[in-house]
Amino acid sequence: MQQLLNFFFKNRTFLLFLMLFSFSIVLTITSHDYHKSRFLNSSALMSGSIHAFFSKIGNYFNLKKENILLLEENNRLKALNLNRSIQYTAVSNDADNYQLTPASVIKNSYAFPQNYLTLNKGERDLIKEDMGVITSKGLVGIIDQTSSKYARVISILNTKSKINAKLKKSNHFGTLEWNGENHRSVQLHDIQDLVKLAKGDTVVTSGYSSIFPENIPIGRIESFQLNDTKDLYIINVSLFNDMTHLRHVHIIENLDFEELKTLKEKNE
């Protein structure tokens, strides 16, 4: 307290000057309409700038929340579009066979023979094994393990991965695998040599699986050659997804999965 009093005492002349100067400015502004108008305009401009500054700060810290809302809305629209396309192509008129859940990738690998992803959704979010994972661009993989809060995905870039796929133009189907060489492409096998192929043809899911619906995008034909027996093609498919840069995904749940699984076991 003594130091504060000493400060005022030492600077009393300067402080008195500031007080009188401020008082004179106030008298000048209030006694002249022009100066008063200019002061109010300047105050409004400064106030607006300050509000704009803090608004930008608030918007920055709300980005995460906005991204979550956008992801949920994108998820809802994608599920609606997915089920609508199924309704048009399936024998059944049930348009609610599939349900999508948004998730974020918290770990991803693509440089090994067997690559996996980890998602921030698990059993408490009703996520189970054998659910498919996609993005807005195309197929990612299949969930093989779950915990309370997380799920592990067998990436399409995994030499153990086998997914039913087809040529969109001709509907000829085969098995999609990865040879472990290039993270930008996978291989489609078991397509007969009589099928006409062209670079750029689209490859999609076949629908002959209880995990993925039909026509989920995978990639385009990059090149092809016959196998050793010269009766089947080995087709290199350039992926639509950049598997090295995955952030947000959708988990697909087939609501008829258990029923289809039981029927398959009975047939076997």
Order of alpha helices (4+ residues) and beta strands (2+ residues): alpha-alpha-alpha-alpha-beta-beta-beta-beta-beta-beta-beta-beta-beta-beta-beta-beta-alpha
